[in-house]
Amino acid sequence: MELRPGLSAIVTGGAAGIGQALVLALAQNGIFITVIDFSEEKGKQVASLAAKEVSKFHTELQFPPVIFIKCDVTDANELAAAFKKHAETYGGLDICINCAGISTAIPFYNDQTDGSRSWRHAVNVNFVAVIDSTRLAIGAMQEAKRPGVIINVGSSAGLYPLIADPIYSGTKGYLYSLLLYTQYSVH
């Protein structure tokens, strides 16, 4: 897909790191963006920077060029509401970049908890939320009857596992399987 002004994109995990860099790169191409992230302060800062870039391509808009939505991607209802808000604001979805991801704070072999704040949370962010977001993106693109692009950001840890964080490696390795599915099965 050629990046051109007027397309729209969702970026999960867009408030920092790779997600932030992708938001700013899309903005420099005049693409309308919804930044989805848990960090409200950083998310609003990135959205503001991106809006200045997008506005260079579009004058007299009747809607914001970039919006930030505070969202816990592991909450399916919040994520669905964010996708709905994007579609209502921009009339569809052309690009979805799933960049939200976390590592586990406690080494798996030392974790004596139920995992709700460590390994289970990492699985929900890095694996389950990517499935939900991919499913929502496919639905939005099919509803608008126009093709789009879904990018699920992985990690070399999915190919070359991190001994210290097998949960992170496993969830990122899954993304390669999802890539094969979406590449060959979704039209």
Order of alpha helices (4+ residues) and beta strands (2+ residues): beta-alpha-beta-alpha-beta-alpha-beta-alpha-alpha-beta-alpha
